[in-house]
Amino acid sequence: MFKKISVVLVAASALLLGACAQKPADIYTGQTLKVWSFTNELQEFIDRFKAAHPGLKVEYTIVPNEQYLAKLKPVLRSGVDAPDVFTGEAGFVKDLVDNHLWANLSKAPFNVDTSDVFPYVAQVGTDAEGNVRGLSYQATPGAYFFKRDIAKKYLGTDDPAAISKMLATWDDVVKVGEKLKKESNGKVFLISSIADLFNPFYANRQHGWVENGQFYYDDVLNKAAEIAKKIRTEGLDAKAGQWSPPWFNGMKKNGNVFLYMLPTWGLTYVLEKNAPDASGDWGAASGPASYFWGGTWLGINPKSTQKQLAWEFVKFVTLNHDTLTWWATKSEHAGDFVSSISVVNSLKDTLTSPYLDGQKHYAYFDDQVGKINGNLITPYDQQGNAFYQNAVNDYLDGKLPNVQAVKERVISDFKNAFPDLKY
């Protein structure tokens, strides 16, 4: 009898231990997270997050950038099928932040800590009252990517430090273009598109387009128009439209364009993707002005009923060191520069880019990122930049007589679009 009881007890204990050893159901099993974005890039983050939370469902809606705000805002107002988490791009992110379309992450239950986030990234996601509303997994400092074979043949070196010295001022940049034109008998162009010039100038203004309701036309924009005119007049640009087939063709192995001004993602998603045959033939130099271009921020719908789940996802994408290290070191994203200071510090001395002939691109971008002023981003950037670039194009085409006329055109366009601003 004692033996039978012992066997029964052992069997019962085994069953109990087995039950205890079973992994408890994930707290998000059966829940659905709704995410909206203008890019498919979050899909990989979503897949990784779902792998950590089996049973979770994610509805991912991608809306083309040009339609994004027009479709998002009515959905947020109505609350019908509204996302729990949605993204914002640099051109309109301040619209979401300043109009409080994202929840306040500085307060409970979120209580975000941005001490490990590059300052400008945190600045962009922070409203006028100092509350953080948006976070990003990336920082996007820019580089002056140069073609090594052209540099060797016509400038005598492809050393990034030496090329950086040659590009120290905007006048120096023009001189390099003149030398390339002369030495190549007009076969090599300094830049492909005039539009490539503008982001370095935008990032080095004293004021954004609008501050506290006051419109500003920064003096540096006159300089940008003058440099653009000089480059066009002297035939130093290939006259390609940005994002057009000729613009991409200039990047390729047999391309005839020396310089592309692109941000971190430009290495991964523009150069590498469109000119794989030129791997090893590009380098990253610094230039007359540090700058940034683009970026994707995430925030939470204040009316979401899934705030805990939404916050776990946003943290996972933007603050989790394991996630950010994975993103930084994935071969297809290895040019993308993450927003975490500590993750960048752990990678910058060893992470290299084969596409840049082994150059330590993370070390380069780390040197640039601290020079960025995130406070220059405003809700008016998308429209304001378009006004300015259209006016400059008319100046280059002879439709406007001088840089003063460019300024007057931009002011007129702003007044028509935003009459309530102070001018």
C-alpha positions in Angstrom: 0.0 0.0 0.0 2.8 2.4 0.9 4.5 1.7 -2.4 1.3 2.5 -4.3 0.8 5.7 -2.5 4.4 6.8 -3.1 4.0 6.1 -6.8 0.8 8.1 -6.9 2.5 11.0 -5.1 5.5 10.9 -7.4 3.2 10.9 -10.4 1.1 13.8 -9.0 4.3 15.8 -8.2 5.5 15.2 -11.8 2.3 16.5 -13.2 2.4 19.5 -10.9 6.0 20.3 -11.8 5.1 20.0 -15.5 2.3 22.4 -15.1 4.4 24.9 -13.3 7.1 24.5 -16.0 4.7 25.5 -18.7 5.2 29.0 -19.9 2.4 31.2 -18.8 0.2 32.8 -21.5 1.6 36.1 -22.7 -0.3 39.0 -21.3 -1.0 40.3 -24.8 -2.4 37.1 -26.2 -5.6 37.8 -28.0 -5.0 41.5 -28.2 -4.7 43.5 -31.4 -2.4 46.5 -31.9 -3.2 48.9 -34.7 -0.2 50.6 -36.3 -0.2 53.2 -39.1 2.8 54.4 -41.0 3.8 55.9 -44.3 6.6 53.4 -44.7 6.8 49.6 -44.6 10.0 49.7 -42.5 8.2 48.9 -39.3 7.2 45.5 -40.5 10.5 44.0 -39.4 10.1 45.5 -35.9 6.5 44.2 -35.8 7.6 40.7 -36.7 10.3 40.8 -34.0 7.8 42.1 -31.4 5.2 39.5 -32.3 7.9 36.8 -31.9 8.4 38.0 -28.4 4.6 38.0 -27.8 3.0 34.9 -29.3 -0.7 35.3 -29.8 -0.6 39.1 -30.3 -2.2 40.4 -33.5 -0.9 43.5 -35.3 -2.9 45.4 -37.9 -0.4 47.3 -39.9 -1.7 50.0 -42.3 0.6 51.8 -44.7 -0.6 55.0 -46.3 1.4 56.8 -49.0 3.3 59.8 -47.6 1.4 62.4 -49.7 -1.9 61.1 -48.4 -0.9 60.3 -44.9 -2.0 63.3 -42.8 -5.2 63.8 -44.9 -6.3 60.2 -44.0 -4.9 60.1 -40.5 -6.4 63.2 -38.9 -10.1 62.4 -39.7 -9.6 58.9 -38.3 -8.0 60.2 -35.1 -10.9 62.7 -34.7 -13.6 60.1 -35.3 -11.9 57.3 -33.4 -13.3 54.7 -35.8 -10.6 52.2 -36.7 -8.0 54.6 -35.3 -4.4 53.4 -34.8 -3.0 52.8 -31.3 0.5 53.8 -32.6 1.3 55.9 -35.6 4.4 57.4 -37.2 5.5 60.9 -38.2 8.1 61.9 -40.7 10.5 64.9 -40.2 8.5 67.0 -42.7 5.4 66.9 -40.6 6.3 65.4 -37.2 6.0 68.8 -35.4 2.4 69.0 -36.6 1.7 65.8 -34.6 3.8 66.9 -31.6 2.7 70.6 -31.3 -1.0 69.8 -31.8 -0.8 67.0 -29.2 -2.0 64.3 -31.6 0.4 62.0 -29.7 0.0 61.2 -26.0 2.3 62.8 -23.5 5.0 60.3 -22.8 6.6 62.4 -20.1 3.7 61.7 -17.7 2.3 58.5 -16.1 1.8 55.7 -17.1 4.7 56.2 -19.5 7.3 58.4 -17.6 9.8 58.2 -20.5 13.5 58.7 -19.9 15.3 60.1 -22.9 18.7 60.5 -21.3 20.1 57.8 -23.7 18.6 59.4 -26.8 20.6 61.8 -29.0 19.4 65.3 -28.0 18.2 66.5 -31.4 16.0 63.3 -31.8 14.4 64.0 -28.4 14.0 67.7 -29.3 12.0 66.9 -32.4 9.6 64.7 -30.4 9.2 67.3 -27.6 6.4 69.9 -27.6 6.6 73.6 -26.6 5.8 72.7 -23.0 8.7 70.3 -22.7 6.7 67.1 -22.9 8.0 64.2 -25.0 5.4 62.9 -27.4 7.4 61.2 -30.1 10.4 58.8 -30.1 12.5 57.5 -32.9 14.7 54.5 -33.5 17.1 56.4 -35.8 19.1 59.6 -36.0 19.8 60.9 -39.5 22.9 63.1 -39.7 24.1 63.7 -43.2 27.3 63.0 -45.1 29.0 64.3 -48.2 29.3 60.9 -50.0 32.0 61.1 -52.7 33.0 58.8 -55.5 36.5 57.4 -54.8 37.5 56.7 -58.4 36.7 60.3 -59.4 38.6 61.6 -56.4 41.7 59.6 -57.2 41.8 60.5 -60.8 41.1 64.2 -60.6 41.8 65.3 -57.0 44.8 63.0 -56.4 43.4 61.2 -53.3 40.4 59.4 -52.0 41.2 59.8 -48.3 38.1 61.0 -46.5 40.1 63.4 -44.3 41.8 65.0 -47.3 38.5 65.3 -49.2 36.9 66.9 -46.2 39.5 69.6 -46.2 38.8 70.3 -49.9 35.1 70.7 -49.0 35.6 73.0 -46.0 33.5 75.9 -47.3 30.9 76.4 -49.9 33.3 78.3 -52.0 35.7 75.4 -51.7 32.9 73.0 -52.9 32.5 75.1 -56.0 36.2 75.2 -56.6 36.3 71.4 -56.5 33.5 71.3 -59.0 35.4 73.7 -61.3 38.5 71.5 -61.1 36.5 68.3 -61.9 34.9 70.0 -64.9 38.3 71.3 -66.2 40.3 68.1 -65.6 37.5 65.8 -67.1 36.7 68.1 -70.0 33.2 68.5 -68.7 32.5 64.8 -68.3 32.3 64.8 -64.5 29.7 66.8 -62.5 30.1 68.1 -59.0 26.5 67.1 -58.0 23.6 65.5 -59.8 20.8 67.7 -58.6 20.6 71.3 -57.2 18.0 69.9 -54.7 20.9 68.0 -53.0 22.2 71.3 -51.7 19.3 72.4 -49.6 19.3 70.2 -46.5 22.7 71.4 -45.3 21.5 75.0 -45.6 18.2 74.3 -43.9 20.0 72.7 -41.0 22.2 75.7 -40.4 19.7 78.5 -40.1 19.4 80.6 -37.0 15.6 80.2 -37.1 13.2 77.7 -38.5 10.4 78.9 -40.9 8.1 79.8 -38.0 8.8 80.4 -34.3 6.1 81.4 -31.9 3.9 82.5 -34.8 6.6 84.7 -36.3 7.8 83.9 -39.9 11.6 83.9 -40.5 13.5 84.0 -43.8 17.0 83.2 -42.6 20.0 84.9 -44.4 21.6 81.5 -45.0 18.9 80.9 -47.6 20.3 83.8 -49.7 23.6 82.0 -49.6 22.0 78.8 -50.7 20.4 80.4 -53.7 23.7 82.1 -54.7 25.6 78.8 -54.5 22.9 77.1 -56.5 23.1 79.8 -59.2 26.8 79.6 -59.4 26.8 75.8 -59.8 24.2 76.0 -62.5 25.8 78.9 -64.3 29.1 77.2 -64.5 27.6 73.9 -65.5 28.7 71.9 -62.4 25.5 70.0 -61.9 24.0 67.3 -64.1 20.6 69.0 -64.0 19.0 65.8 -62.8 15.7 65.8 -60.8 16.2 64.4 -57.4 14.9 60.8 -57.3 14.8 60.6 -61.1 16.5 57.8 -63.1 19.4 60.1 -64.1 19.9 61.0 -60.5 20.3 57.4 -59.5 22.4 56.6 -62.6 25.1 59.0 -61.4 25.7 56.8 -58.4 26.6 53.7 -60.3 30.1 52.3 -61.0 30.4 54.1 -64.3 28.6 57.2 -63.0 29.9 60.7 -63.6 28.7 62.5 -60.4 31.3 63.2 -57.7 29.2 64.2 -54.7 25.8 63.2 -53.1 24.6 64.9 -50.0 22.6 62.2 -48.3 21.8 61.2 -44.6 22.4 57.9 -42.8 19.6 56.2 -44.6 20.9 57.4 -47.9 23.8 55.0 -47.6 21.6 52.0 -47.0 18.5 52.7 -49.0 19.7 55.0 -51.8 23.4 54.3 -52.7 23.6 50.6 -51.8 20.2 49.8 -53.2 20.5 51.6 -56.5 24.2 51.3 -57.1 25.3 47.9 -55.8 27.9 47.7 -58.5 29.7 50.7 -57.0 30.4 49.0 -53.6 33.8 50.0 -52.3 33.9 53.0 -54.6 32.2 55.5 -52.2 33.5 57.3 -49.2 32.0 59.7 -46.6 33.5 63.1 -46.0 32.4 66.1 -44.0 31.6 69.4 -45.7 30.8 73.0 -45.1 27.9 72.3 -42.8 26.6 69.5 -40.6 23.0 68.6 -41.3 20.3 66.0 -41.1 17.6 64.8 -43.4 14.4 62.9 -42.5 13.7 60.4 -39.8 10.7 58.5 -38.5 9.1 59.1 -35.1 6.5 57.0 -33.3 3.9 58.1 -30.9 0.7 56.8 -29.2 -2.9 57.8 -29.9 -4.1 59.6 -26.7 -7.5 57.9 -27.2 -6.1 54.4 -27.5 -7.6 51.8 -25.3 -4.4 49.8 -25.6 -2.0 52.2 -24.1 0.1 49.6 -22.2 0.5 47.5 -25.3 1.2 50.5 -27.4 3.8 51.8 -25.0 5.5 48.3 -24.9 5.7 48.4 -28.7 7.0 52.0 -28.9 9.7 51.2 -26.2 10.6 48.0 -28.0 11.2 49.8 -31.3 12.9 53.1 -30.0 14.5 52.4 -26.6 15.3 48.7 -26.4 19.1 48.3 -26.7 18.8 44.7 -28.0 16.4 45.8 -30.7 18.5 48.8 -31.7 21.7 46.8 -31.9 19.9 44.2 -34.0 18.7 47.0 -36.4 22.1 48.6 -36.6 24.0 45.4 -37.4 21.5 43.8 -39.8 23.4 43.7 -43.1 20.5 45.3 -45.1 20.3 48.1 -42.5 23.9 48.5 -41.5 24.0 52.1 -42.7 21.0 53.2 -40.6 22.2 55.1 -37.5 20.2 54.4 -34.3 19.1 56.9 -31.8 20.6 55.4 -28.7 23.8 57.0 -27.5 25.0 53.9 -25.6 24.3 51.6 -28.5 26.2 53.8 -30.9 29.1 54.0 -28.5 29.2 50.2 -28.3 29.4 50.0 -32.1 31.2 53.0 -33.5 34.8 51.8 -33.1 34.2 48.4 -34.8 31.2 48.8 -37.2 32.4 49.4 -40.8 30.8 49.7 -44.1 32.0 47.5 -47.0 30.2 49.8 -49.4 32.4 52.7 -48.1 35.5 50.6 -48.6 35.6 49.7 -44.9 35.1 53.2 -43.5 33.8 53.4 -39.9 30.5 55.1 -40.8 29.1 54.9 -37.3 32.1 56.9 -36.0 31.6 59.4 -38.8 27.9 59.9 -38.0 28.5 60.0 -34.3 30.9 63.0 -34.9 28.1 64.7 -36.9 25.0 64.0 -34.8 25.9 66.3 -31.9 26.0 69.3 -34.2 22.3 69.1 -35.2 19.7 71.5 -33.9 16.4 69.7 -33.7 14.6 72.9 -32.8 14.8 74.1 -36.4 12.1 71.6 -37.3 8.6 73.2 -37.5 5.1 72.1 -38.6 5.6 74.4 -41.7 8.7 72.6 -43.1 7.1 70.5 -45.8 5.3 73.5 -47.3 8.0 76.0 -46.6 10.7 73.9 -48.2 8.6 73.4 -51.3 8.0 77.2 -51.5 11.7 77.9 -51.3 12.9 75.2 -53.7 10.3 76.2 -56.3 11.4 79.9 -56.0 15.1 78.9 -56.4 14.3 76.8 -59.4 12.6 79.8 -61.0 15.7 81.8 -60.2 17.9 79.2 -61.9 15.6 79.2 -64.9 15.8 83.0 -65.2 12.2 83.6 -64.2 13.3 85.5 -61.1 16.1 88.1 -61.4 17.9 87.7 -58.1 18.0 86.3 -54.6 15.9 89.1 -53.2 13.1 88.1 -55.6 13.4 84.5 -54.3 12.9 85.8 -50.8 9.9 87.9 -51.8 8.3 85.0 -53.7 8.7 82.8 -50.6 7.2 85.4 -48.3 4.3 85.9 -50.7 3.6 82.2 -50.8 3.7 81.9 -47.0 1.3 84.9 -46.7 -1.2 83.3 -49.1 -1.0 79.9 -47.3 -0.6 81.1 -43.7 -2.1 84.6 -43.4 -2.4 84.4 -39.6 1.4 84.4 -39.1 3.4 87.5 -38.1 5.6 88.8 -40.9 
